[in-house]
Amino acid sequence: MALNLNKNLKLYYNISEVAKMFGLNESTLRYWEQEFPYLKPKTSGPAKIRQYQEKDIEQIRVIHNLVKVRGFKLAAAKKILSQNRKGADKKTNVLDTLIGVRTELQALKKQLDYLQ
């Protein structure tokens, strides 16, 4: 069996790492946990330290896309997720791919501009 170098070996992320991934405040993540019942990171110890897994990060990615990228209010985001969860997931994946392609194209354009 081949070694998969792209696999993320980290199982849990703390709230500050997740907040940094999405450019959010930690308080925003805590608030989203109250508003979206399926977003429940594991907590450990007497201090109730949040431990986010990949599935939690995917939930946050979808919410972030709806609220911060596409500009929906929280109530509208909840409604979209309750009515068409798979559609929202798919649109988030497509948008992430398009953003990645745009970034690569911008980098290529800079390289071409430098060559001229």
C-alpha positions as CSV (number, residue, x, y, z in Angstrom):
1,M,0.0,0.0,0.0
2,A,1.3,3.4,-1.0
3,L,1.9,6.2,1.5
4,N,-0.6,9.0,1.1
5,L,1.3,12.2,1.7
6,N,-1.8,14.4,1.1
7,K,-3.7,12.9,4.0
8,N,-4.2,15.2,7.0
9,L,-2.9,13.4,10.1
10,K,-4.4,15.8,12.6
11,L,-7.6,14.5,14.1
12,Y,-8.7,17.4,16.2
13,Y,-8.4,21.2,15.9
14,N,-9.0,23.8,18.6
15,I,-11.3,26.7,18.2
16,S,-8.6,29.2,17.5
17,E,-7.2,27.1,14.6
18,V,-10.6,26.7,13.1
19,A,-11.4,30.4,13.5
20,K,-8.1,31.2,11.7
21,M,-9.0,28.8,8.8
22,F,-12.1,30.8,8.0
23,G,-11.0,34.3,9.1
24,L,-13.6,34.3,11.9
25,N,-13.7,35.2,15.6
26,E,-13.9,32.4,18.1
27,S,-17.1,34.0,19.4
28,T,-18.7,33.6,15.9
29,L,-18.0,29.9,16.0
30,R,-19.5,29.6,19.5
31,Y,-22.6,31.5,18.3
32,W,-22.9,29.3,15.2
33,E,-22.8,26.2,17.5
34,Q,-25.9,27.6,19.3
35,E,-27.7,28.5,16.0
36,F,-27.0,25.3,14.1
37,P,-27.8,22.2,16.2
38,Y,-25.8,19.8,14.1
39,L,-22.6,21.7,14.7
40,K,-21.4,20.1,17.9
41,P,-17.7,19.8,18.4
42,K,-16.4,17.3,20.9
43,T,-15.5,18.9,24.3
44,S,-13.0,17.5,26.8
45,G,-11.8,18.1,30.3
46,P,-13.4,20.3,33.0
47,A,-12.6,23.4,30.9
48,K,-14.9,22.1,28.1
49,I,-12.2,22.6,25.4
50,R,-13.7,22.4,22.0
51,Q,-12.1,19.8,19.6
52,Y,-13.2,20.1,16.0
53,Q,-13.0,17.1,13.7
54,E,-13.0,17.2,9.9
55,K,-16.8,16.6,9.8
56,D,-17.2,19.7,12.0
57,I,-15.0,21.8,9.8
58,E,-17.0,20.7,6.7
59,Q,-20.2,21.9,8.5
60,I,-18.5,25.2,9.2
61,R,-17.3,25.5,5.6
62,V,-20.9,25.2,4.4
63,I,-22.2,27.7,7.0
64,H,-19.4,30.1,6.2
65,N,-20.1,29.9,2.5
66,L,-23.8,30.6,3.0
67,V,-23.4,33.4,5.6
68,K,-20.1,35.1,4.9
69,V,-19.4,34.4,1.2
70,R,-23.0,34.5,-0.3
71,G,-24.4,36.9,2.3
72,F,-27.4,35.0,3.6
73,K,-28.8,35.9,7.0
74,L,-28.6,33.1,9.6
75,A,-32.3,32.4,9.4
76,A,-32.0,31.9,5.6
77,A,-29.0,29.7,6.0
78,K,-30.8,27.5,8.4
79,K,-33.8,27.3,6.1
80,I,-31.5,26.3,3.1
81,L,-29.7,23.7,5.1
82,S,-32.9,22.2,6.5
83,Q,-34.6,22.1,3.0
84,N,-31.7,21.1,0.8
85,R,-28.6,20.0,2.7
86,K,-27.0,18.1,-0.2
87,G,-27.5,21.0,-2.6
88,A,-25.9,23.4,-0.2
89,D,-22.9,21.0,0.3
90,K,-22.5,20.6,-3.5
91,K,-22.7,24.4,-4.1
92,T,-20.1,24.9,-1.4
93,N,-17.7,22.4,-3.0
94,V,-18.2,24.0,-6.5
95,L,-17.6,27.5,-5.1
96,D,-14.4,26.3,-3.3
97,T,-13.2,24.7,-6.6
98,L,-13.9,27.9,-8.6
99,I,-12.2,30.1,-6.0
100,G,-9.1,27.8,-6.3
101,V,-9.1,27.9,-10.1
102,R,-9.5,31.7,-10.0
103,T,-6.5,32.0,-7.6
104,E,-4.4,29.8,-9.9
105,L,-5.4,31.8,-13.0
106,Q,-4.4,35.0,-11.2
107,A,-1.0,33.6,-10.3
108,L,-0.5,32.5,-14.0
109,K,-1.5,36.0,-15.2
110,K,1.0,37.6,-12.9
111,Q,3.7,35.2,-14.2
112,L,2.7,36.1,-17.8
113,D,2.7,39.8,-17.0
114,Y,6.2,39.5,-15.6
115,L,7.5,37.8,-18.7
116,Q,6.2,40.6,-21.0
